[in-house]
Amino acid sequence: MDQKPKPVLAKRIFWDVNFERIDYDAKASWVIERVFSRGDVEDIRQYRRYYGDEKVTAVLLNAKYLLLHTIHFASAVIDKPINEFRCYTLRQLNPGLFPY
């Protein structure tokens, strides 16, 4: 069975975990969300090559939480409107406290 080579990423993205023990396949959703939130353009390219656009798109659209600027960036990268993102819909359903 052919194994894909792991993407080369900056350890700064995964500063809070043991970088060498990351299971890229079992934790794919977590890894993709983390790379889009904290990675740079080259990191995102590496992961799009590794997982494929279909997997990346599915993970991002079903993420429970992404920062608003990450949603807008992901929307541009995967060419989907922000209202298709689960986390955007959840944000609209649960607005923050009313600022007095």
C-alpha positions in Angstrom: 0.0 0.0 0.0 1.4 3.4 -1.0 1.6 5.9 1.8 1.5 9.6 1.0 4.4 11.6 2.3 3.5 13.8 5.2 3.3 17.5 4.4 6.2 19.6 5.5 4.8 22.1 8.0 6.1 24.7 10.5 6.0 23.3 14.0 4.6 26.7 15.1 1.1 25.6 14.0 1.2 22.7 16.4 3.1 24.3 19.2 0.9 22.8 21.9 1.1 19.1 20.9 3.8 16.5 20.3 4.5 17.4 16.6 6.1 14.0 15.8 3.0 12.0 17.0 0.3 13.8 15.0 -1.8 11.2 13.2 -2.6 13.1 10.0 -5.3 10.6 8.9 -7.1 9.9 12.2 -7.1 13.6 13.2 -7.7 15.1 9.7 -10.4 17.5 10.7 -8.5 18.9 13.6 -5.3 19.3 11.5 -7.1 21.0 8.6 -8.9 23.4 10.9 -5.7 24.2 12.7 -3.7 24.8 9.5 -6.4 27.1 8.1 -6.5 29.0 11.4 -2.8 29.3 12.1 -0.9 28.4 8.9 0.3 30.5 6.1 -0.4 30.1 2.4 2.3 27.5 1.8 1.1 25.4 4.7 -2.5 25.4 3.3 -1.2 24.4 -0.1 0.7 21.5 1.4 -2.4 20.2 3.1 -4.7 20.7 0.1 -2.2 18.5 -1.8 -2.1 15.9 1.0 -5.9 15.6 1.7 -7.3 16.8 -1.6 -9.8 19.6 -2.2 -12.8 17.5 -1.6 -11.8 16.5 1.9 -10.6 20.0 2.8 -13.9 21.5 1.6 -16.0 19.0 3.6 -14.0 19.6 6.8 -14.2 23.3 6.5 -17.9 23.4 5.7 -18.7 21.2 8.7 -16.3 22.8 11.3 -18.1 23.7 14.5 -15.9 26.8 15.1 -13.6 29.0 13.0 -12.7 32.6 13.6 -14.7 34.9 11.3 -11.6 36.0 9.3 -10.8 32.3 8.8 -14.3 31.6 7.5 -13.9 34.4 5.0 -10.5 33.2 3.9 -11.6 29.6 3.6 -14.6 30.8 1.6 -12.3 32.4 -0.9 -10.0 29.4 -1.0 -12.6 26.7 -1.5 -15.0 29.0 -3.5 -18.1 28.5 -1.3 -20.3 31.3 0.1 -19.9 31.9 3.9 -23.5 30.9 4.6 -22.7 27.3 3.6 -20.3 27.1 6.6 -21.8 25.3 9.6 -19.8 27.5 12.0 -21.1 30.7 10.3 -24.7 29.5 10.7 -24.1 28.6 14.3 -22.6 32.0 14.9 -25.7 33.7 13.5 -28.0 31.5 15.7 -26.0 32.3 18.8 -25.1 36.0 18.7 -22.9 37.4 21.5 -23.9 39.6 24.3 -25.6 42.8 23.4 -23.0 45.6 23.7 -24.4 48.3 26.0 
